[in-house]
Amino acid sequence: QVQLVESGGGLVQAGGSLRLSCTASGIIFSIFGMGWYRQAPGKQREWVATNIRGGSTNYADSVKGRFTISRDIAKNTMYLQMNSLKPGDTAVYYCHANLWPNEYWGQGTQVTVSS
């Protein structure tokens, strides 16, 4: 059974930082493409960042230079370091694992940035 469990969300003031974690089980973590998505109230889920197997990373323009995605294969865990947070970053953040044709989602963790 595949499980992706996020943690690390919370309430932070604008300009602050948070680090999200996503721990995976039931998959061969090292071969999956991993990513973060987010969904703000009343909006569609949007892509935030991707860590492709082999180490390549990509970021949405809205978070480039502020967020860093990484993974620790030994711990089966992916991270999203979020710095210089803005109120517009407020959303539920979801962990995503992809190895075609399979994909999996975590349950989400709430991030709230106050102004």
C-alpha positions as CSV (number, residue, x, y, z in Angstrom):
1,Q,0.0,0.0,0.0
2,V,1.4,3.3,-1.1
3,Q,1.3,6.2,1.4
4,L,2.6,9.7,1.2
5,V,2.4,11.6,4.5
6,E,3.1,15.3,4.6
7,S,4.0,17.3,7.7
8,G,5.5,20.7,8.6
9,G,2.6,23.0,7.7
10,G,1.4,25.7,10.0
11,L,0.9,29.4,10.5
12,V,3.7,31.8,9.8
13,Q,4.1,35.5,9.3
14,A,4.9,37.0,5.9
15,G,8.7,36.8,5.4
16,G,9.0,33.7,7.5
17,S,10.0,30.2,6.6
18,L,8.6,26.7,6.8
19,R,9.9,23.3,5.8
20,L,7.5,20.7,4.6
21,S,8.3,17.0,4.6
22,C,6.7,14.1,2.7
23,T,7.6,10.6,3.8
24,A,6.8,7.8,1.3
25,S,6.1,4.2,1.9
26,G,5.1,1.4,-0.5
27,I,7.1,2.7,-3.4
28,I,10.7,2.6,-4.6
29,F,11.3,6.2,-3.7
30,S,14.4,6.6,-5.7
31,I,12.9,6.0,-9.1
32,F,9.8,8.1,-8.7
33,G,9.4,11.7,-9.9
34,M,8.4,13.7,-6.8
35,G,6.7,17.0,-6.6
36,W,4.7,19.5,-4.6
37,Y,1.4,21.0,-5.5
38,R,-0.8,23.5,-3.7
39,Q,-4.4,24.5,-3.7
40,A,-5.7,27.8,-2.3
41,P,-9.3,28.3,-1.3
42,G,-11.5,28.7,-4.3
43,K,-8.7,28.0,-6.7
44,Q,-7.5,25.0,-8.7
45,R,-4.6,22.9,-7.6
46,E,-1.4,24.2,-9.0
47,W,2.1,22.8,-9.5
48,V,4.8,24.2,-7.3
49,A,8.0,22.2,-7.8
50,T,9.3,18.9,-9.1
51,N,12.3,16.8,-8.2
52,I,12.9,14.3,-11.0
53,R,14.9,11.1,-10.3
54,G,18.5,12.0,-11.0
55,G,18.3,15.2,-9.2
56,S,16.8,17.7,-11.7
57,T,14.5,20.3,-10.2
58,N,12.0,22.7,-11.6
59,Y,9.9,25.4,-10.0
60,A,6.9,27.5,-10.8
61,D,7.8,31.1,-11.5
62,S,5.8,32.2,-8.4
63,V,8.1,30.4,-6.0
64,K,11.4,30.4,-7.9
65,G,14.2,31.7,-5.8
66,R,12.2,31.3,-2.6
67,F,11.4,27.6,-2.4
68,T,13.8,24.6,-2.6
69,I,12.8,21.1,-3.2
70,S,15.0,18.2,-2.2
71,R,14.8,14.5,-1.3
72,D,16.7,12.2,1.1
73,I,16.5,8.8,-0.5
74,A,17.9,7.1,2.7
75,K,14.9,8.4,4.6
76,N,12.3,8.0,1.8
77,T,11.5,11.7,2.4
78,M,11.1,14.7,0.2
79,Y,11.3,18.3,1.5
80,L,10.1,21.7,0.5
81,Q,12.0,24.5,2.1
82,M,9.9,27.7,1.8
83,N,11.5,31.0,2.5
84,S,10.3,34.6,2.2
85,L,6.7,33.4,2.5
86,K,3.9,35.6,1.2
87,P,0.2,35.7,2.0
88,G,-0.3,34.4,-1.5
89,D,1.5,31.2,-0.6
90,T,-1.4,30.3,1.7
91,A,-2.8,26.9,0.5
92,V,-3.0,23.3,1.3
93,Y,0.3,21.7,0.0
94,Y,0.2,18.2,-1.5
95,C,3.0,15.7,-2.1
96,H,2.9,13.9,-5.4
97,A,4.7,10.8,-6.6
98,N,4.8,9.9,-10.3
99,L,6.1,6.9,-12.2
100,W,4.0,6.5,-15.4
101,P,1.3,5.2,-15.4
102,N,1.0,5.4,-11.7
103,E,0.7,8.5,-9.5
104,Y,0.0,9.1,-5.9
105,W,-1.0,12.0,-3.6
106,G,-0.6,12.8,0.0
107,Q,-3.5,14.1,2.2
108,G,-2.1,17.6,2.2
109,T,-0.8,20.0,4.9
110,Q,-2.1,23.5,5.5
111,V,0.2,26.5,5.2
112,T,-1.1,29.8,6.3
113,V,0.9,33.0,5.8
114,S,-0.4,36.1,7.7
115,S,0.3,39.6,6.6
